């Protein structure tokens, strides 16, 4: 910790990229998180990115609870990855619930192995969004369509949307019936999206592609 404290002191007013892997969460997680926050918490106003990698859902909650009531005015990139549980299929997707973060300038958000309330402010005004796991695979065509279109509406300037299930062998999936939008349903259009990745159950493709227009799309 002394080494990190020295680095932070020498950084003066430079923006900070905070990355925490699974090691502090392995044992005595609560105590380790307290020590980490004592070190980096006073400098939250300088955080440019925050990455929490391969932590349990409980420990992610503990860490994020330390951020409540604090401002992260420079934070632009946020990545949260859960270890073992959540999207990985052990008892269903773990949920972070409503993400209460005072981080109005987040434009890139990666959510891996865990789900959060899509109405959370952090899902608004993004430029890049990555969701990895099997959460959307649990729903039928109409629900998937509505959820994805909600995310698109909340971020009108979104350029990249990446939805992937890392556990699925797509070649082993049975063929699914294509989703046909109702005849009177107006196609939803998102003008800014440039890159779209739907590496997921066939249902996701069939729910989104027939019902949504992407006039600026360059890569699918």
C-alpha positions as CSV (number, residue, x, y, z in Angstrom):
1,X,0.0,0.0,0.0
2,X,2.9,2.4,0.7
3,X,4.1,2.1,-2.9
4,X,0.6,2.9,-4.2
5,X,0.3,5.8,-1.8
6,X,3.6,7.2,-3.1
7,X,2.5,6.9,-6.7
8,X,-0.8,8.7,-6.0
9,X,1.0,11.5,-4.1
10,X,3.4,11.9,-7.0
11,X,0.6,12.0,-9.6
12,X,-0.6,15.4,-8.2
13,X,-3.6,16.4,-10.3
14,X,-3.3,13.8,-13.1
15,X,-6.4,11.8,-13.9
16,X,-6.4,8.3,-12.4
17,X,-7.3,5.0,-14.0
18,X,-8.4,2.7,-11.2
19,X,-8.2,-1.1,-11.8
20,X,-8.9,-3.7,-9.1
21,X,-8.6,-7.4,-9.8
22,X,-9.8,-10.4,-7.8
23,X,-6.8,-10.5,-5.3
24,X,-8.1,-7.9,-2.8
25,X,-11.5,-9.7,-2.8
26,X,-10.1,-13.2,-2.2
27,X,-9.7,-13.0,1.6
28,X,-10.8,-10.4,4.1
29,X,-12.6,-8.6,1.3
30,X,-14.4,-6.0,3.5
31,X,-11.2,-5.0,5.3
32,X,-9.2,-4.9,2.0
33,X,-11.8,-2.7,0.3
34,X,-11.8,-0.4,3.3
35,X,-8.0,-0.1,3.0
36,X,-8.2,0.5,-0.8
37,X,-10.9,3.2,-0.3
38,X,-8.8,4.9,2.3
39,X,-6.0,5.1,-0.3
40,X,-7.9,6.1,-3.4
41,X,-11.2,7.4,-2.0
42,X,-9.9,11.0,-1.4
43,X,-9.0,11.2,-5.0
44,X,-12.4,10.2,-6.6
45,X,-12.7,13.6,-8.3
46,X,-9.6,12.5,-10.4
47,X,-10.9,9.1,-11.4
48,X,-11.0,8.8,-15.2
49,X,-11.8,5.0,-15.4
50,X,-12.8,2.3,-12.9
51,X,-12.4,-1.4,-13.6
52,X,-13.5,-4.1,-11.1
53,X,-12.5,-7.5,-12.5
54,X,-13.6,-10.9,-11.3
55,X,-15.1,-10.1,-8.0
56,X,-18.1,-11.7,-6.3
57,X,-21.5,-10.0,-6.4
58,X,-21.3,-9.4,-2.7
59,X,-17.9,-7.7,-2.9
60,X,-18.9,-5.6,-5.9
61,X,-21.8,-4.3,-3.8
62,X,-19.5,-3.5,-1.0
63,X,-17.2,-1.6,-3.2
64,X,-19.9,0.3,-5.0
65,X,-21.6,1.2,-1.7
66,X,-18.4,3.1,-0.9
67,X,-19.1,5.3,-3.9
68,X,-22.5,6.4,-2.8
69,X,-22.7,10.1,-1.9
70,X,-19.5,10.9,-3.7
71,X,-19.0,12.7,-7.0
72,X,-17.0,11.1,-9.9
73,X,-17.0,14.1,-12.2
74,X,-14.3,12.9,-14.6
75,X,-15.2,9.2,-14.8
76,X,-15.7,8.2,-18.4
77,X,-15.1,4.4,-18.5
78,X,-16.7,1.9,-16.1
79,X,-16.2,-1.9,-16.2
80,X,-17.7,-4.4,-13.7
81,X,-17.1,-8.1,-14.0
82,X,-18.5,-10.7,-11.7
83,X,-16.6,-13.9,-10.8
84,X,-18.4,-17.3,-11.1
85,X,-22.0,-16.2,-10.4
86,X,-24.4,-14.0,-12.3
87,X,-24.6,-14.5,-16.0
88,X,-22.4,-17.6,-15.7
89,X,-25.5,-19.6,-14.9
90,X,-25.0,-20.4,-11.2
91,X,-28.4,-19.7,-9.8
92,X,-29.4,-17.1,-12.3
93,X,-27.9,-13.7,-13.1
94,X,-26.6,-11.7,-10.2
95,X,-28.0,-8.2,-10.0
96,X,-26.5,-4.9,-8.9
97,X,-29.9,-3.4,-8.8
98,X,-30.1,0.4,-9.3
99,X,-26.6,1.8,-9.8
100,X,-26.5,4.9,-7.8
101,X,-23.4,6.7,-9.1
102,X,-22.8,10.4,-9.3
103,X,-20.9,9.9,-12.6
104,X,-22.7,12.0,-15.2
105,X,-19.9,11.8,-17.8
106,X,-19.6,8.0,-18.2
107,X,-19.6,7.2,-21.9
108,X,-18.2,3.6,-21.9
109,X,-19.8,0.9,-19.8
110,X,-18.9,-2.8,-19.7
111,X,-21.0,-5.1,-17.6
112,X,-19.8,-8.7,-17.6
113,X,-21.4,-11.6,-15.7
114,X,-23.8,-9.5,-13.8
115,X,-26.9,-7.4,-14.6
116,X,-28.1,-4.0,-13.3
117,X,-31.3,-2.0,-13.5
118,X,-31.3,-0.7,-17.0
119,X,-33.1,2.4,-15.8
120,X,-30.0,3.4,-13.8
121,X,-28.6,6.8,-14.9
122,X,-25.3,5.2,-15.9
123,X,-27.1,3.6,-18.9
124,X,-28.0,7.0,-20.2
125,X,-26.0,9.0,-22.8
126,X,-23.4,6.2,-23.4
127,X,-21.2,6.0,-26.5
128,X,-20.2,2.4,-26.0
129,X,-22.0,-0.4,-24.1
130,X,-20.9,-4.0,-23.6
131,X,-23.1,-6.6,-22.0
132,X,-21.7,-10.1,-21.7
133,X,-23.7,-13.0,-20.3
134,X,-26.9,-14.9,-20.7
135,X,-29.4,-12.5,-19.1
136,X,-31.2,-11.6,-22.4
137,X,-31.4,-15.2,-23.4
138,X,-33.9,-15.8,-20.7
139,X,-36.6,-13.8,-22.4
140,X,-38.8,-14.1,-25.5
141,X,-38.6,-12.0,-28.6
142,X,-40.9,-9.1,-27.5
143,X,-39.2,-8.6,-24.1
144,X,-35.7,-8.7,-25.7
145,X,-36.7,-6.2,-28.3
146,X,-38.2,-3.8,-25.7
147,X,-35.1,-4.1,-23.4
148,X,-32.6,-3.4,-26.2
149,X,-34.6,-0.6,-27.7
150,X,-34.9,0.9,-24.2
151,X,-31.1,1.0,-24.0
152,X,-30.8,2.5,-27.4
153,X,-33.4,5.2,-26.6
154,X,-31.5,6.1,-23.4
155,X,-28.3,6.7,-25.3
156,X,-29.1,8.4,-28.6
157,X,-25.4,9.0,-29.3
158,X,-24.4,5.3,-28.8
159,X,-21.8,4.2,-31.3
160,X,-21.0,0.7,-30.2
161,X,-23.4,-2.0,-28.8
162,X,-21.8,-5.3,-27.9
163,X,-24.1,-8.1,-26.5
164,X,-22.4,-11.4,-26.1
165,X,-22.9,-14.7,-24.3
166,X,-19.4,-16.2,-23.7
167,X,-20.8,-19.5,-22.5
168,X,-22.9,-20.5,-25.5
169,X,-21.9,-22.7,-28.4
170,X,-24.1,-21.1,-31.1
171,X,-23.7,-24.0,-33.4
172,X,-25.4,-26.3,-30.9
173,X,-28.5,-24.2,-30.6
174,X,-31.8,-25.4,-32.2
175,X,-33.1,-23.3,-35.0
176,X,-35.6,-20.7,-33.7
177,X,-38.6,-19.2,-35.5
178,X,-38.0,-15.7,-36.8
179,X,-39.7,-12.9,-35.0
180,X,-42.1,-11.0,-37.2
181,X,-43.1,-7.5,-35.9
182,X,-46.8,-6.8,-36.0
183,X,-48.0,-5.3,-39.2
184,X,-48.9,-2.0,-37.5
185,X,-45.7,-1.7,-35.6
186,X,-43.5,1.2,-36.6
187,X,-39.8,0.3,-36.9
188,X,-37.6,1.8,-34.3
189,X,-34.6,3.8,-35.7
190,X,-31.3,4.6,-34.0
191,X,-29.4,7.1,-36.0
192,X,-25.9,6.9,-34.4
193,X,-25.0,3.3,-33.9
194,X,-22.0,2.3,-36.0
195,X,-21.0,-1.0,-34.6
196,X,-23.4,-3.8,-33.5
197,X,-22.4,-7.2,-32.1
198,X,-25.1,-9.7,-31.3
199,X,-23.1,-12.8,-30.4
200,X,-25.9,-14.4,-28.5
201,X,-28.9,-16.8,-28.7
202,X,-30.6,-16.7,-32.1
203,X,-33.6,-15.0,-30.4
204,X,-31.6,-11.8,-29.9
205,X,-30.9,-11.5,-33.6
206,X,-34.4,-12.3,-34.6
207,X,-35.9,-9.9,-32.0
208,X,-33.7,-6.9,-32.9
209,X,-32.9,-7.0,-36.6
210,X,-36.4,-7.1,-38.1
211,X,-37.7,-4.4,-35.7
212,X,-34.9,-1.9,-35.7
213,X,-33.2,0.3,-38.3
214,X,-29.6,1.4,-38.0
215,X,-28.9,3.9,-40.9
216,X,-25.3,4.6,-39.8
217,X,-24.4,1.0,-39.2
218,X,-21.0,-0.1,-40.6
219,X,-20.3,-3.3,-38.8
220,X,-22.7,-6.2,-37.8
